[in-house]
Amino acid sequence: MIMMKSKPPILPITNNHNNNNHINPSSSFLGSSTMFVQRSNYELPTSHLLISQIDDDYNSNSIEKKPLLSRAFSFAGGSPPSTTQQQRRRRSASDDNLHLISNGEENEGESVATSVEHAAAETFLITRLSFKLLGYLGVGYRWIIRFFALGCYAIFLMPGFIQVGYKYFCSSRIRRGIVYGDQPRNSLDLYLPKNNNGPKPVVAFVTGGAWIIGYKAWGSLLGQQLSDRDIIVACIDYRNFPQGTMSDMIEDASRGISFVCNNIEEYGGDPNRIYLMGQSAGAHISACTLVEQAIKEAGGEGESVSWSVSQIRAYFGLSGGYNLLNLVDHFHSRGLYRSIFLSIMGGEHSLRHYSPEVVVQDPNVRSAVSILPPMTLFHGTGDYSIPSDASVKFSETLQGLGVEAQAILYEGKTHTDVFLQDPMRGGNDPMFEDLVAIIHAEDEEALAKDAMAPQRKRLVPEFMLKLARAVSPF
Protein backbone atom coordinates (compact mmCIF):
# COMPACT_ATOMS: atom_id res chain seq x y z
CA MET A 1 0.00 0.00 0.00
CA ILE A 2 1.27 3.46 -0.90
CA MET A 3 -0.07 6.53 0.85
CA MET A 4 0.52 10.11 -0.24
CA LYS A 5 0.57 12.42 2.73
CA SER A 6 -0.07 16.10 3.11
CA LYS A 7 -1.67 15.96 6.56
CA PRO A 8 -0.94 13.58 9.45
CA PRO A 9 -3.64 10.89 9.66
CA ILE A 10 -3.91 8.29 12.35
CA LEU A 11 -2.39 5.16 10.87
CA PRO A 12 -3.15 2.07 12.96
CA ILE A 13 -1.13 -0.95 12.18
CA THR A 14 -1.73 -4.51 13.21
CA ASN A 15 1.22 -6.32 14.62
CA ASN A 16 0.29 -9.92 14.08
CA HIS A 17 3.49 -11.61 13.07
CA ASN A 18 4.53 -14.73 14.83
CA ASN A 19 8.06 -15.97 14.65
CA ASN A 20 10.22 -18.24 16.60
CA ASN A 21 13.08 -18.64 14.17
CA HIS A 22 16.64 -17.25 14.03
CA ILE A 23 19.10 -15.96 11.27
CA ASN A 24 22.24 -16.24 9.04
CA PRO A 25 25.11 -13.83 8.71
CA SER A 26 25.50 -14.66 5.08
CA SER A 27 23.27 -11.79 4.01
CA SER A 28 23.90 -8.08 4.57
CA PHE A 29 22.81 -4.81 3.02
CA LEU A 30 23.06 -0.96 3.17
CA GLY A 31 21.36 2.42 3.63
CA SER A 32 21.73 5.67 1.73
CA SER A 33 22.56 9.28 1.98
CA THR A 34 24.80 11.42 -0.16
CA MET A 35 26.83 13.88 1.83
CA PHE A 36 29.90 13.15 3.82
CA VAL A 37 32.41 14.71 6.13
CA GLN A 38 34.08 12.00 8.21
CA ARG A 39 32.46 11.69 11.63
CA SER A 40 34.23 8.92 13.49
CA ASN A 41 34.00 8.67 17.24
CA TYR A 42 33.19 6.50 20.13
CA GLU A 43 32.94 7.21 23.80
CA LEU A 44 35.11 5.85 26.56
CA PRO A 45 35.57 7.04 30.15
CA THR A 46 38.33 9.54 29.27
CA SER A 47 39.08 11.57 26.20
CA HIS A 48 42.75 10.53 26.30
CA LEU A 49 41.85 6.87 26.03
CA LEU A 50 39.40 7.65 23.23
CA ILE A 51 42.00 9.51 21.18
CA SER A 52 44.75 6.95 21.70
CA GLN A 53 42.42 4.10 20.71
CA ILE A 54 41.46 5.79 17.44
CA ASP A 55 45.13 6.53 16.75
CA ASP A 56 45.97 2.87 17.25
CA ASP A 57 43.15 1.86 14.91
CA TYR A 58 44.38 4.07 12.11
CA ASN A 59 48.07 3.38 12.61
CA SER A 60 47.46 -0.36 12.38
CA ASN A 61 44.90 -0.16 9.55
CA SER A 62 46.14 2.36 7.04
CA ILE A 63 43.77 3.09 4.17
CA GLU A 64 45.23 2.62 0.71
CA LYS A 65 43.82 4.64 -2.12
CA LYS A 66 42.34 1.70 -3.98
CA PRO A 67 38.84 1.20 -5.29
CA LEU A 68 38.32 -1.68 -2.87
CA LEU A 69 39.36 -1.63 0.78
CA SER A 70 39.78 -4.53 3.11
CA ARG A 71 37.60 -4.79 6.15
CA ALA A 72 38.87 -2.44 8.86
CA PHE A 73 39.03 -4.06 12.27
CA SER A 74 40.12 -2.03 15.26
CA PHE A 75 41.94 -4.03 17.89
CA ALA A 76 44.40 -1.94 19.85
CA GLY A 77 46.58 -4.91 20.68
CA GLY A 78 46.84 -6.35 17.16
CA SER A 79 44.84 -9.54 17.75
CA PRO A 80 41.15 -9.80 18.60
CA PRO A 81 40.11 -10.71 22.12
CA SER A 82 38.64 -14.14 22.70
CA THR A 83 34.90 -14.71 22.76
CA THR A 84 35.02 -15.26 26.52
CA GLN A 85 36.89 -11.99 27.03
CA GLN A 86 34.43 -10.13 24.81
CA GLN A 87 31.43 -11.52 26.67
CA ARG A 88 33.04 -10.71 30.04
CA ARG A 89 33.77 -7.11 29.03
CA ARG A 90 30.36 -6.67 27.48
CA ARG A 91 28.68 -8.03 30.59
CA SER A 92 30.83 -5.87 32.87
CA ALA A 93 30.17 -2.71 30.86
CA SER A 94 26.43 -3.38 30.80
CA ASP A 95 26.33 -4.07 34.54
CA ASP A 96 28.17 -0.82 35.20
CA ASN A 97 25.69 1.14 33.12
CA LEU A 98 22.69 -0.49 34.78
CA HIS A 99 24.16 0.30 38.19
CA LEU A 100 24.57 3.96 37.24
CA ILE A 101 21.00 4.17 36.00
CA SER A 102 19.54 2.62 39.11
CA ASN A 103 21.29 5.16 41.30
CA GLY A 104 20.52 8.13 39.04
CA GLU A 105 24.20 9.05 38.96
CA GLU A 106 25.24 8.90 35.32
CA ASN A 107 24.17 12.26 33.90
CA GLU A 108 23.27 14.27 36.96
CA GLY A 109 26.71 13.74 38.44
CA GLU A 110 28.59 14.70 35.30
CA SER A 111 30.44 17.96 35.75
CA VAL A 112 30.56 20.83 33.28
CA ALA A 113 34.32 20.32 32.99
CA THR A 114 33.84 16.70 31.93
CA SER A 115 31.28 17.73 29.29
CA VAL A 116 33.64 20.38 27.91
CA GLU A 117 36.53 17.92 27.81
CA HIS A 118 34.34 15.37 26.05
CA ALA A 119 33.18 17.91 23.47
CA ALA A 120 36.74 19.10 22.84
CA ALA A 121 37.98 15.54 22.33
CA GLU A 122 35.19 14.80 19.87
CA THR A 123 35.81 18.04 17.96
CA PHE A 124 39.49 17.13 17.63
CA LEU A 125 38.63 13.66 16.36
CA ILE A 126 36.08 14.94 13.88
CA THR A 127 38.51 17.50 12.48
CA ARG A 128 41.44 15.10 12.22
CA LEU A 129 39.44 12.28 10.65
CA SER A 130 37.66 14.68 8.28
CA PHE A 131 41.00 15.77 6.86
CA LYS A 132 42.06 12.12 6.63
CA LEU A 133 38.93 11.29 4.67
CA LEU A 134 39.40 14.32 2.41
CA GLY A 135 42.88 13.07 1.64
CA TYR A 136 41.32 9.81 0.51
CA LEU A 137 38.52 11.39 -1.49
CA GLY A 138 40.55 14.18 -3.01
CA VAL A 139 39.41 17.80 -2.99
CA GLY A 140 37.78 18.89 -6.21
CA TYR A 141 35.50 21.71 -7.25
CA ARG A 142 32.34 19.70 -6.51
CA TRP A 143 33.40 18.84 -2.97
CA ILE A 144 34.49 22.41 -2.18
CA ILE A 145 31.02 23.59 -3.18
CA ARG A 146 29.32 20.84 -1.17
CA PHE A 147 31.28 21.49 2.00
CA PHE A 148 30.61 25.20 1.69
CA ALA A 149 26.89 24.45 1.29
CA LEU A 150 27.01 22.14 4.31
CA GLY A 151 28.57 24.91 6.39
CA CYS A 152 25.88 27.39 5.35
CA TYR A 153 23.18 24.79 6.03
CA ALA A 154 24.49 24.24 9.55
CA ILE A 155 24.68 27.99 10.23
CA PHE A 156 21.05 28.54 9.22
CA LEU A 157 19.90 25.73 11.53
CA MET A 158 22.26 26.71 14.35
CA PRO A 159 19.54 28.09 16.69
CA GLY A 160 17.94 24.65 16.67
CA PHE A 161 21.23 22.77 17.00
CA ILE A 162 22.19 24.84 20.04
CA GLN A 163 18.93 24.09 21.84
CA VAL A 164 19.03 20.39 21.00
CA GLY A 165 22.73 20.19 21.92
CA TYR A 166 22.17 21.87 25.29
CA LYS A 167 19.54 19.29 26.23
CA TYR A 168 21.70 16.48 24.89
CA PHE A 169 24.57 17.33 27.24
CA CYS A 170 22.58 18.63 30.22
CA SER A 171 19.30 16.69 30.46
CA SER A 172 19.11 14.09 33.23
CA ARG A 173 16.71 12.08 31.03
CA ILE A 174 19.40 11.36 28.42
CA ARG A 175 21.85 8.57 29.24
CA ARG A 176 24.82 9.03 26.92
CA GLY A 177 27.47 6.51 25.96
CA ILE A 178 26.01 3.25 27.25
CA VAL A 179 28.40 0.53 26.06
CA TYR A 180 26.85 -2.38 24.18
CA GLY A 181 29.91 -4.10 22.62
CA ASP A 182 33.69 -4.39 22.43
CA GLN A 183 34.38 -2.61 19.14
CA PRO A 184 35.08 1.13 18.68
CA ARG A 185 31.92 3.23 18.82
CA ASN A 186 29.88 0.39 20.32
CA SER A 187 27.76 2.67 22.48
CA LEU A 188 24.26 4.09 22.44
CA ASP A 189 22.26 6.96 23.92
CA LEU A 190 18.97 6.44 25.77
CA TYR A 191 16.20 9.06 25.82
CA LEU A 192 13.85 8.42 28.74
CA PRO A 193 10.32 9.79 29.31
CA LYS A 194 9.54 12.15 32.21
CA ASN A 195 7.44 9.62 34.10
CA ASN A 196 8.04 5.96 34.82
CA ASN A 197 4.47 4.81 35.40
CA GLY A 198 4.59 1.49 33.66
CA PRO A 199 6.77 0.03 30.88
CA LYS A 200 7.18 2.24 27.81
CA PRO A 201 7.37 1.41 24.10
CA VAL A 202 10.91 1.53 22.73
CA VAL A 203 12.39 2.68 19.43
CA ALA A 204 15.87 1.37 18.55
CA PHE A 205 17.11 4.02 16.11
CA VAL A 206 20.03 3.81 13.66
CA THR A 207 21.08 7.22 12.34
CA GLY A 208 22.09 8.07 8.77
CA GLY A 209 25.17 9.78 7.38
CA ALA A 210 26.08 8.24 4.00
CA TRP A 211 27.82 5.37 5.82
CA ILE A 212 30.60 7.91 6.51
CA ILE A 213 29.40 10.52 9.02
CA GLY A 214 26.77 8.61 10.98
CA TYR A 215 26.70 9.35 14.72
CA LYS A 216 24.25 8.56 17.50
CA ALA A 217 23.77 12.23 18.45
CA TRP A 218 22.25 12.89 15.01
CA GLY A 219 19.09 11.28 16.41
CA SER A 220 18.92 13.59 19.40
CA LEU A 221 16.08 15.77 18.12
CA LEU A 222 13.92 12.75 17.31
CA GLY A 223 14.86 11.11 20.61
CA GLN A 224 13.96 14.16 22.66
CA GLN A 225 10.62 14.64 20.93
CA LEU A 226 9.59 10.97 21.10
CA SER A 227 10.54 10.77 24.79
CA ASP A 228 8.16 13.69 25.41
CA ARG A 229 5.43 11.34 24.11
CA ASP A 230 6.32 8.58 26.61
CA ILE A 231 8.46 6.59 24.15
CA ILE A 232 11.99 5.44 25.02
CA VAL A 233 14.52 5.92 22.21
CA ALA A 234 17.87 4.14 21.94
CA CYS A 235 20.16 5.83 19.37
CA ILE A 236 22.73 3.22 18.32
CA ASP A 237 26.20 4.30 17.22
CA TYR A 238 28.28 2.20 14.82
CA ARG A 239 31.59 2.21 12.98
CA ASN A 240 31.65 4.35 9.83
CA PHE A 241 33.83 4.12 6.76
CA PRO A 242 36.86 4.10 6.68
CA GLN A 243 36.90 2.75 10.24
CA GLY A 244 34.65 -0.08 9.10
CA THR A 245 32.87 -1.42 6.04
CA MET A 246 29.25 -2.44 5.58
CA SER A 247 29.65 -5.80 7.30
CA ASP A 248 31.02 -4.03 10.39
CA MET A 249 28.10 -1.59 10.42
CA ILE A 250 25.59 -4.44 10.33
CA GLU A 251 27.48 -6.29 13.06
CA ASP A 252 27.43 -3.17 15.27
CA ALA A 253 23.74 -2.49 14.62
CA SER A 254 22.89 -6.09 15.51
CA ARG A 255 24.82 -5.85 18.78
CA GLY A 256 23.09 -2.60 19.65
CA ILE A 257 19.65 -4.07 18.93
CA SER A 258 20.56 -7.10 21.00
CA PHE A 259 21.46 -4.88 23.96
CA VAL A 260 18.13 -3.07 23.67
CA CYS A 261 16.12 -6.29 23.42
CA ASN A 262 17.85 -7.91 26.37
CA ASN A 263 18.32 -4.94 28.71
CA ILE A 264 15.68 -2.29 28.00
CA GLU A 265 13.38 -3.57 30.75
CA GLU A 266 15.98 -2.38 33.29
CA TYR A 267 15.51 1.17 31.98
CA GLY A 268 11.70 1.10 32.11
CA GLY A 269 11.12 -0.16 28.56
CA ASP A 270 8.57 -2.75 27.48
CA PRO A 271 10.43 -5.72 25.93
CA ASN A 272 7.22 -6.64 24.11
CA ARG A 273 6.98 -3.27 22.33
CA ILE A 274 10.33 -2.73 20.64
CA TYR A 275 10.39 -0.99 17.25
CA LEU A 276 13.37 -0.79 14.90
CA MET A 277 13.88 2.43 12.94
CA GLY A 278 16.57 3.89 10.68
CA GLN A 279 17.04 7.09 8.71
CA SER A 280 18.77 7.37 5.30
CA ALA A 281 21.90 5.15 5.44
CA GLY A 282 20.67 4.02 8.86
CA ALA A 283 17.41 2.84 7.29
CA HIS A 284 19.44 0.71 4.91
CA ILE A 285 21.74 -0.63 7.64
CA SER A 286 18.85 -1.51 9.96
CA ALA A 287 16.87 -3.16 7.12
CA CYS A 288 19.94 -5.25 6.23
CA THR A 289 20.39 -6.20 9.87
CA LEU A 290 16.74 -7.23 10.23
CA VAL A 291 16.72 -9.36 7.08
CA GLU A 292 20.05 -10.95 7.99
CA GLN A 293 18.70 -11.84 11.42
CA ALA A 294 15.59 -13.39 9.89
CA ILE A 295 17.76 -15.51 7.59
CA LYS A 296 19.82 -16.73 10.55
CA GLU A 297 16.71 -17.73 12.46
CA ALA A 298 15.07 -19.42 9.49
CA GLY A 299 18.31 -21.31 8.88
CA GLY A 300 18.15 -22.88 12.29
CA GLU A 301 20.84 -20.78 13.94
CA GLY A 302 18.59 -19.78 16.83
CA GLU A 303 21.08 -20.81 19.50
CA SER A 304 23.79 -18.58 18.03
CA VAL A 305 21.81 -15.32 17.96
CA SER A 306 21.35 -12.96 20.88
CA TRP A 307 18.04 -11.40 19.78
CA SER A 308 15.09 -12.48 17.69
CA VAL A 309 13.08 -10.89 14.90
CA SER A 310 10.00 -11.85 16.91
CA GLN A 311 11.04 -9.22 19.48
CA ILE A 312 10.60 -6.41 16.92
CA ARG A 313 6.99 -5.19 16.71
CA ALA A 314 7.52 -3.20 13.49
CA TYR A 315 10.21 -1.68 11.29
CA PHE A 316 10.25 2.01 10.26
CA GLY A 317 12.44 3.18 7.38
CA LEU A 318 12.85 6.93 6.88
CA SER A 319 14.21 8.16 3.52
CA GLY A 320 16.10 4.94 2.97
CA GLY A 321 17.46 3.07 -0.05
CA TYR A 322 17.03 -0.69 -0.26
CA ASN A 323 18.32 -1.72 -3.70
CA LEU A 324 21.94 -0.68 -4.21
CA LEU A 325 22.06 -2.04 -7.73
CA ASN A 326 19.60 0.68 -8.73
CA LEU A 327 21.21 3.41 -6.61
CA VAL A 328 24.96 3.13 -7.18
CA ASP A 329 24.91 5.26 -10.35
CA HIS A 330 22.59 7.79 -8.70
CA PHE A 331 24.99 8.13 -5.77
CA HIS A 332 27.89 8.54 -8.19
CA SER A 333 26.12 11.44 -9.91
CA ARG A 334 25.51 13.02 -6.49
CA GLY A 335 29.19 12.90 -5.51
CA LEU A 336 29.39 9.59 -3.63
CA TYR A 337 31.68 8.19 -6.30
CA ARG A 338 31.35 4.61 -7.40
CA SER A 339 34.87 3.57 -6.31
CA ILE A 340 34.32 4.99 -2.83
CA PHE A 341 30.86 3.48 -2.54
CA LEU A 342 32.14 0.05 -3.56
CA SER A 343 34.89 0.37 -0.95
CA ILE A 344 32.27 1.09 1.71
CA MET A 345 30.29 -1.98 0.66
CA GLY A 346 33.31 -4.25 0.37
CA GLY A 347 33.32 -4.63 -3.41
CA GLU A 348 30.94 -4.71 -6.35
CA HIS A 349 30.04 -8.33 -5.62
CA SER A 350 28.55 -7.14 -2.30
CA LEU A 351 25.93 -4.82 -3.81
CA ARG A 352 23.40 -7.61 -4.28
CA HIS A 353 24.22 -9.07 -0.87
CA TYR A 354 23.53 -5.70 0.81
CA SER A 355 20.32 -4.93 -1.07
CA PRO A 356 17.36 -6.04 1.10
CA GLU A 357 14.94 -5.61 -1.79
CA VAL A 358 16.96 -8.09 -3.84
CA VAL A 359 17.72 -10.54 -1.04
CA VAL A 360 14.09 -11.03 0.03
CA GLN A 361 13.21 -12.15 -3.52
CA ASP A 362 15.59 -15.10 -3.34
CA PRO A 363 13.44 -18.28 -3.26
CA ASN A 364 15.91 -19.77 -0.76
CA VAL A 365 15.00 -17.23 1.93
CA ARG A 366 11.20 -17.33 1.66
CA SER A 367 10.91 -18.85 5.13
CA ALA A 368 12.94 -15.94 6.50
CA VAL A 369 10.74 -13.38 4.75
CA SER A 370 7.65 -14.91 6.35
CA ILE A 371 8.83 -13.95 9.85
CA LEU A 372 9.60 -10.30 9.09
CA PRO A 373 7.59 -7.77 11.15
CA PRO A 374 5.28 -5.14 9.61
CA MET A 375 7.31 -2.59 7.62
CA THR A 376 6.42 1.10 7.20
CA LEU A 377 8.59 3.22 4.90
CA PHE A 378 8.39 7.02 5.13
CA HIS A 379 9.72 9.16 2.27
CA GLY A 380 9.43 12.65 0.81
CA THR A 381 8.62 12.94 -2.90
CA GLY A 382 11.06 15.87 -3.18
CA ASP A 383 14.00 13.77 -1.97
CA TYR A 384 16.83 14.01 -4.49
CA SER A 385 19.45 12.27 -2.31
CA ILE A 386 17.50 9.01 -2.37
CA PRO A 387 14.45 9.03 -4.66
CA SER A 388 11.15 8.11 -3.02
CA ASP A 389 10.78 5.27 -5.56
CA ALA A 390 13.28 3.38 -3.40
CA SER A 391 10.71 3.06 -0.61
CA VAL A 392 7.79 2.50 -2.97
CA LYS A 393 9.46 -0.40 -4.78
CA PHE A 394 10.67 -2.05 -1.59
CA SER A 395 7.19 -1.90 -0.03
CA GLU A 396 5.64 -3.34 -3.20
CA THR A 397 8.19 -6.15 -3.23
CA LEU A 398 7.47 -6.98 0.40
CA GLN A 399 3.71 -6.93 -0.19
CA GLY A 400 4.13 -9.32 -3.12
CA LEU A 401 5.92 -11.71 -0.77
CA GLY A 402 3.16 -11.56 1.83
CA VAL A 403 4.82 -9.15 4.26
CA GLU A 404 2.65 -6.46 5.83
CA ALA A 405 4.18 -3.30 4.36
CA GLN A 406 3.28 0.22 3.33
CA ALA A 407 5.01 3.30 1.94
CA ILE A 408 3.87 6.70 3.24
CA LEU A 409 4.92 9.58 1.01
CA TYR A 410 5.05 13.28 1.91
CA GLU A 411 4.43 15.55 -1.06
CA GLY A 412 7.36 17.82 -1.89
CA LYS A 413 9.40 16.95 1.20
CA THR A 414 13.18 16.65 0.77
CA HIS A 415 15.70 14.29 2.35
CA THR A 416 16.18 16.56 5.37
CA ASP A 417 12.70 18.14 5.58
CA VAL A 418 11.13 15.14 7.30
CA PHE A 419 14.04 14.65 9.70
CA LEU A 420 15.30 18.15 10.53
CA GLN A 421 13.49 21.16 9.10
CA ASP A 422 9.93 20.02 9.88
CA PRO A 423 10.71 18.99 13.50
CA MET A 424 12.54 22.31 14.05
CA ARG A 425 9.54 24.20 12.66
CA GLY A 426 7.44 23.08 15.63
CA GLY A 427 3.67 22.75 15.57
CA ASN A 428 2.27 19.86 13.55
CA ASP A 429 4.80 17.52 11.94
CA PRO A 430 3.10 14.92 9.66
CA MET A 431 5.80 12.27 9.77
CA PHE A 432 6.25 12.52 13.53
CA GLU A 433 2.52 12.26 14.18
CA ASP A 434 2.21 9.29 11.82
CA LEU A 435 5.08 7.53 13.61
CA VAL A 436 3.64 8.13 17.09
CA ALA A 437 0.16 7.04 15.95
CA ILE A 438 1.53 3.68 14.79
CA ILE A 439 3.50 3.09 17.99
CA HIS A 440 0.51 4.02 20.18
CA ALA A 441 -2.11 2.38 17.95
CA GLU A 442 -3.08 -0.26 20.51
CA ASP A 443 -2.84 2.03 23.56
CA GLU A 444 -6.01 4.09 23.93
CA GLU A 445 -4.69 6.01 26.92
CA ALA A 446 -1.54 7.01 25.04
CA LEU A 447 -3.59 8.07 22.00
CA ALA A 448 -5.76 10.25 24.24
CA LYS A 449 -2.63 11.90 25.67
CA ASP A 450 -1.29 12.43 22.15
CA ALA A 451 -4.50 14.22 21.19
CA MET A 452 -4.04 16.59 24.15
CA ALA A 453 -0.28 17.04 23.76
CA PRO A 454 0.82 20.68 23.49
CA GLN A 455 2.15 21.94 20.18
CA ARG A 456 5.90 21.58 19.96
CA LYS A 457 7.75 24.87 20.09
CA ARG A 458 9.55 26.35 17.10
CA LEU A 459 13.34 26.03 17.30
CA VAL A 460 14.36 27.99 14.18
CA PRO A 461 12.75 31.04 12.52
CA GLU A 462 10.92 30.23 9.30
CA PHE A 463 13.13 32.37 7.05
CA MET A 464 16.23 30.50 8.29
CA LEU A 465 14.55 27.15 7.63
CA LYS A 466 13.81 28.22 4.07
CA LEU A 467 17.39 29.36 3.56
CA ALA A 468 18.68 26.05 4.95
CA ARG A 469 16.43 24.15 2.58
CA ALA A 470 17.68 26.22 -0.36
CA VAL A 471 21.37 25.54 0.31
CA SER A 472 21.10 21.98 1.63
CA PRO A 473 23.69 19.71 -0.03
CA PHE A 474 21.61 16.63 0.78
Phi, psi and omega in degrees: 000136178242130181238129176264127188246135167234335176231156184276104177275169172273122186244087178292151179221137181266131182252085188238036179266141178239128178208139179231014186268186180210165199249187188225125184290004182283353177238139180212166186209196178206165180250179186221155177183166188227018179232139179213141174216115192308128179232087183244129187188146168213160190253131173230172186304328179229151181293329181295317178296320180299313184292317182295324179296314179298318179301316179299318181302314186280330177292324182270350181225067182292145182264118176276148181276076178236157178301325183242134180247147175285159181299133187260101175267155185231079175251121185298328185268358177099329177234145184291147177291157179291163179301320180297317179297319179298313182296321180296316180293320179298316181294319180295316180296318181294318179298321178298317181295318179296323179296318180296319181296314184297333180261002178062032188259338194301302185270320185295331182270000182281127183280161177298322181298320179295319179296319179295317179298318179298315181296320180295318180296319180293320179299317179299314180297315181300313182298311183296315182287332176295316178294324178296318180293320179299323177297328179283319183285326189088146183252108178244180182301316183298318182288326176300315180296318182293318179292325175296317178296321178298319178298316178296319179302313181295322180296317182293330180264005186303321178304321178288318180298322180296315180294317179293319180295322179298314179294323182300318183272339188247341184288134178284351180268001179247118179260106186266145170070037176284121186284132178240353182202184186261349183274162175305141177067017176277072178215165180215161176250139177248132177249114187255144178294167181292320182252159180236036181276080179101157180296142184252151172295155187231137173245117172270114191246131177248117185284162178267191180140032175057026181064008186235322183239023178296144179201142185300329181290344178297339179267012186295318180298312178298317181298317180295318183287323177290324179294333175291343177257024177066035178238127176280137179237131175247109179269114188267125175272161181202161178293137176255166171286138008268009178291335178205164176253186187302321180297324178292321180296318178294319178299316180295315180300319180296319178296319179296317178296320179300316179299316180297312183299323187265346186233351189296336179298329179293340181257008179096009180272157178265111182295348178265000179226066178252128180244141178255132182219146175217154180237131177057239178301327178294329176294321179292314181299314182292324177294318177299317181297317181295314180294319179299319179296320179297322179293321177299313183295316180294334180276005176084022180261031185303324183287344184261359181253151185256357173209164184235147176301330180295344179278350181262117182289323181196158176247136176239122176249125181247113176056042183261167175238134190234001176225096185292333179298327179273346188252342187300319179289325177297315179298320179300317180292338180269356177111349174272085193300150186304316182297320179292314182299318179294327176295319178300318184279345180093020178118157183298329180294343183273348184301316179292320182296328182256027176245097183305322181298325180281316184299317184293344179274355178290123180303336182285349182243019182300324179293329177288321180298326184293342181257005178293146179283172174304141184238126175239124183246116179264140180200144174268139181287345178264017181281115178254359172281312174227110183303145181297340177301335180299318179285322181298312183293322179294318180295321178294321177297315180297317179300319180296339180262005177091009179273139177287111185213153176206149173249128178247116185255144180244113188301123174078358183281139181269184182299324183258347179303309187287343183252331183236299187298313181297314177298326180284344179286336182077187180067221184270124180242108186306311183296317181298315181294322176298316180298312181296321180298322179291316182295322182264012187304326184258012181238096185298323179296317179294321178296322178295320177294322179298320180296332182261000183297138179293153177297137179289143185284153177286135180258335184223135177302149185300320183294328178286326176295320179292321177295319178298318179296323182290327184258358185305129178276357183272000000 
